[in-house]
Amino acid sequence: MKRLHTLPSLCAVAVTTVFTPNVMAVDESVERIEVTGSRIKRTDIEGPSPIQSINKDDIANMGFDNLQQLLERMPANGAGAFSTRGNSQDSTANGGASISLRGLGPDATLVLINGRRVASSAFAEGITNSFVDINNIPVSAIERIDILKDGASAIYGSDAIAGVVNIVLRKDIEGIEINLGLGEATGNGYDEQTASLVWGVKADKGSASIILDYFNNGTLSASEMGRFGTANQSPYGGRDLRSGRGFPGSFIVDKVKTVDPSCPADRDNGTACVFDFGPYNLVIPSAERIGAIGQFDYHFNDDLTAFFEFAVQHNTSEAGGAPTPLDEEAGLTVPGTHPNNPWGKDAVIDLYRTVDAGARRWDIESDSMRLVLGLRGVINDWDWEVSAQKGRSESSQTGDRSQGWVRTDYLQAEIDAGNYNPFGGTYNSAEVIDRITTSLVRQGESNISAYNASITGHAFTLADRDIMMATGVEYREEDVSDVPDVQFQRGLIYGTESVSAAAAREQYAAYVEFSVPLTDNFELQLAGRYDHYSDFGSTTNPKVAFQWGVTEDLTARASWSTGFRAPSLAQIGLGPSQASSFITDKYLCAANGPNHPDGTCRPLDFKSAFSGNPDLEAEESETWNIGMIWAPTQQFDIGFDVFSIVQDNKIDKLQLSDIYNANCNDQNSSVCKRFTPEPGKTFGDINEIESSFVNLGSQEVQGMDISAHYGLGLDQYGDVKFGLEWSYMHNFEKEINGETVDYTGEYKYPKNRWLATTNWMMDDLAANVNLSYIGEFEDFNKTRTVDEQLLVDMSGSYRFNDTIKLSVGVNNVFDEEPSFAIGDEDGDFYGYVTSVHNPMGRYVYTKVTFNF
């Protein structure tokens, strides 16, 4: 059999194969293994579905010690992914990071460890977007990452709509390996330190491995980012998105909005003294991660093995934002007798910010635990396995009195006593600040218990061909809770997201899969899975796929499947929760007239309130993939895959723009709640917009992936290997309320992403050059284009002897800035798209490895 060799030193290697006659013949001396995308153990690693595999050498060549930074360079990762970059107190998943295949969102991407599910993050992002926090997976522990770019609900169940990311951990280790690393961004002082200890032993009766990992990074503050750290982007061609909640503030005196007389003229817009919250943001917050992973096998005999896996991880991080913003809803008043009241009349605090209390900061701690215990063996040439798994993710957010958390009742008491001066941009004394601040805690927990039994082997022979089969059953229990501080629930803390959730469910499933060799060079895969959930009901999903060796050099493959995503526990069990958003109140603007200061129609931040929906239905999907691979030599291959994913019953928040258009033209609306208007005015300012989560519509994505590899021998000058992974988005449409919106090439949805790699090796010397490209896309206002970006990474290594290896590298060699964007006014305030482009700049690192 002729086989295309994978190239271990190339990043993002595509798993491909080429068939020759008798390819289905099995060498019984070769061990069967289970590969991502199939439950059937096989003697080769290739199946009918497209898989991008990144091994530990590829990871080392990329130079990233943070899994999120590594995966965001992968072309298949798209819109919807998020990380700690740009995380602020307004995020609901501080400290977490995710991956979003095909741009369909983290909840449409199933993340596995060693082929098994893990507990989701205790804190959901975007209030209810459940995800697996990839910050809990240390890079030093990874043997390889398999990215299955195909629907896989028929194999793995819920969430595998866009595909699967399977993190395979290192095992079968012999000896000791120590890794130490240092790195620093050249323009802003951001730094990282890493250390890991890898130990393993193998014997006739089994094996054991333990990996200890440490990661630490410093803080990159927006105040160090210059033009990319201010909310006023108007000098650079963007918009002025400074907040109306200012310092000095504005007040309502005799029912009329009145700006504090001490507001500087360049910040007075007539109704507010605008405030630049940008410099208070943390572009990359500090983080420390400590973890341990162990894997153990014990062979009772040749046909029976016990195995045990454990993983524990402790992460700390921080999140932060500008000082507490207050508005009329807080109900704060200043008596006319206050010694600092410039009007000598009772006043209501309309828009104000307690800058003197300091920036708000969260301290975040996250602890995760994973235990797997099982038996595997062989009976009459059938491989079987039974296992039990426990997983837990716990998170807490805390803030103390020194971290800017102001309680409104405490503040009102100090104002009434004449101790706190809210006028003139006054910085009140530390004693007064201590009396108006408080401590907070938010606690979340997510648990999973899973029990699995499976068997795979030769089912029967049909027309002299062996039919392979895998079948199994699963049972799983999950629960999640997210408990905010009681002070949030009492309405005493303002300007920060507040999330409450509690839910639990049970699920059981049965699946079957067949591999049918119809001819010597044509394999058919048939799979089906039944899932039952205690909350929303049952679903059955099939998959049909094939791979066909058209010629000795040319292979074709195709697949079709259906999939589903169960409503997240956060979406079902969400309690009263709040989020902040920016919107331009066009109704208020039009009613006040163009000559009124509000007639400028500035976007302002306001509050939206959410609650869960126990009647949500499961999301459903249909996926197909068609591809070909041409491999005329052992050194060269090129292939493509055309894919389509249609996702129906998409669960999402109601669009705030739709709610606004339908309800905010009514001063007395129970959905769009407004404050009392000023005398003679039609509308008051928006107080709160009520929203919810519903099965909103559908989304559809089509595109093509191209993968190519080439190896070149240079005789006495070593060997060079080239690789290319390119993802092209042909179409991305969302149907919302019966209207289809095309996102292709729109904001955050570039049509093209690619990664090109070059690796040169000669004896103990190696060098790598990686090019990472993100194509252009339209800015949010649809009047301009956000430019494409090409980043160049370089690294080199030298092995001095069997013990010591030194590596050095530079990521973003040419110190490219993020492409300028006006932004969406709802998170992207700073002149670039935070979820797409990294503002860190040039990063230089060195690593040393010791082997004993």
LINGI-V929561 format. One record per run of one state. SS is the DSSP state (A for helix, B for strand, O for the rest). FROM is the first residue (numbers start at 1). LEN is the number of residues. Records with the same first field share a line. If there is no record, write none. Layout:
# LINGI-V929561
SS=FROM-LEN / FROM-LEN
This chain:
# LINGI-V929561
O=1-12 / 16-17 / 35-6 / 43-8 / 63-4 / 72-5 / 78-23 / 102-4 / 114-2 / 118-7 / 126-3 / 130-4 / 137-2 / 149-4 / 157-6 / 170-5 / 186-5 / 204-2 / 218-2 / 225-1 / 230-2 / 233-1 / 237-3 / 241-2 / 244-6 / 254-2 / 260-5 / 269-4 / 274-1 / 276-2 / 281-1 / 285-2 / 302-2 / 322-3 / 331-2 / 335-12 / 354-1 / 358-2 / 380-2 / 400-1 / 404-2 / 407-1 / 417-13 / 438-2 / 463-2 / 484-2 / 490-8 / 499-2 / 520-2 / 534-3 / 550-4 / 566-3 / 575-2 / 585-1 / 593-4 / 601-2 / 611-8 / 631-5 / 654-2 / 664-8 / 675-11 / 691-2 / 714-1 / 718-1 / 737-2 / 743-9 / 763-2 / 775-2 / 779-6 / 787-2 / 800-4 / 812-31 / 852-1
B=13-3 / 33-2 / 41-2 / 51-5 / 77-1 / 101-1 / 109-5 / 116-2 / 125-1 / 129-1 / 142-7 / 163-7 / 175-11 / 191-13 / 206-12 / 220-2 / 232-1 / 240-1 / 243-1 / 250-4 / 256-4 / 268-1 / 273-1 / 275-1 / 282-3 / 287-15 / 304-18 / 325-3 / 333-2 / 347-7 / 360-20 / 382-18 / 406-1 / 437-1 / 440-23 / 465-19 / 498-1 / 501-19 / 522-12 / 537-13 / 554-12 / 574-1 / 577-8 / 603-8 / 619-12 / 636-18 / 672-3 / 686-5 / 693-21 / 719-18 / 739-4 / 752-11 / 765-10 / 777-2 / 785-2 / 789-11 / 804-8 / 843-9
A=56-7 / 67-5 / 106-3 / 134-3 / 139-3 / 153-4 / 222-3 / 226-4 / 234-3 / 265-3 / 278-3 / 328-3 / 355-3 / 401-3 / 408-9 / 430-7 / 486-4 / 569-5 / 586-7 / 597-4 / 656-8 / 715-3
